[in-house]
Amino acid sequence: MKLSEAIIKLKTQKEINSFLKDLCTPSEIKAMDERWEVAQMLYKKDSTYREIAEELKASTATVTRVARFLFNEENDGYQSILRKSK
């Protein structure tokens, strides 16, 4: 993917933020940020799907979708970053 090739070249938080602001609309960034928060909460396994949705004011569909990719898909994208974030 050419996008991942571009992302890997970014060195600082400022570069990443600038790139995302140019690439995505504010609502797309907000949606990705929300999914990331959902993934972190699901990974901790401290809350139910409904509790996560209520706390983050996210839809239960978003929580369920993130959970599917976090626990059932083979991409391992969320898992690999969450393991590194410990």
Legacy VTK file of the C-alpha trace (Angstrom):
# vtk DataFile Version 3.0
C-alpha trace
ASCII
DATASET POLYDATA
POINTS 86 float
0.000 0.000 0.000
1.378 3.375 -0.944
-0.339 4.983 2.056
1.468 2.746 4.544
4.738 3.528 2.759
4.062 7.228 3.335
3.043 6.752 6.977
6.169 4.815 7.869
8.291 7.772 6.725
6.705 10.105 9.304
9.068 10.704 12.212
7.287 12.929 14.728
3.863 13.332 16.282
3.606 16.731 14.570
4.309 15.196 11.148
1.710 12.486 11.745
-0.921 14.991 12.910
-0.254 17.285 9.943
-0.448 14.412 7.480
-3.718 13.138 8.966
-5.242 16.634 8.917
-4.346 16.976 5.234
-5.469 13.455 4.335
-8.704 13.162 6.317
-11.696 15.297 7.149
-12.151 16.289 10.802
-15.005 13.771 11.106
-12.865 10.970 9.685
-10.128 11.749 12.202
-12.722 11.841 14.989
-14.106 8.455 13.892
-10.632 6.884 13.812
-9.813 8.375 17.212
-13.073 6.973 18.587
-12.295 3.495 17.207
-8.872 3.623 18.804
-10.392 4.530 22.190
-12.889 1.681 21.812
-10.061 -0.752 20.989
-8.112 0.297 24.074
-11.117 -0.180 26.331
-12.011 -3.536 24.785
-8.427 -4.727 25.168
-8.520 -3.967 28.908
-11.684 -6.099 29.188
-12.933 -3.967 32.098
-16.213 -2.889 30.513
-19.095 -4.328 28.535
-19.754 -3.249 24.964
-22.723 -1.178 26.145
-20.689 0.510 28.900
-17.979 1.418 26.377
-20.559 2.813 23.959
-22.159 4.896 26.701
-18.865 6.197 28.108
-17.488 7.215 24.712
-20.874 8.189 23.274
-20.171 5.762 20.451
-22.675 3.495 18.767
-22.842 -0.137 19.815
-22.287 -0.946 16.123
-18.897 0.806 16.289
-17.947 -1.064 19.446
-18.997 -4.387 17.903
-17.123 -3.658 14.662
-13.921 -2.752 16.512
-14.273 -5.866 18.685
-14.574 -8.034 15.578
-11.301 -6.688 14.164
-9.613 -6.744 17.564
-10.502 -10.314 18.487
-11.611 -12.237 15.386
-9.824 -10.969 12.285
-6.331 -12.061 11.297
-4.999 -8.569 10.488
-3.632 -8.189 14.044
-3.368 -4.405 13.561
-5.064 -3.363 16.782
-3.445 -6.179 18.759
0.100 -5.378 17.638
-0.168 -1.699 18.598
-1.940 -2.440 21.879
0.783 -4.918 22.882
3.421 -2.255 22.158
1.459 0.341 24.150
1.578 -1.583 27.430
LINES 1 87
86 0 1 2 3 4 5 6 7 8 9 10 11 12 13 14 15 16 17 18 19 20 21 22 23 24 25 26 27 28 29 30 31 32 33 34 35 36 37 38 39 40 41 42 43 44 45 46 47 48 49 50 51 52 53 54 55 56 57 58 59 60 61 62 63 64 65 66 67 68 69 70 71 72 73 74 75 76 77 78 79 80 81 82 83 84 85
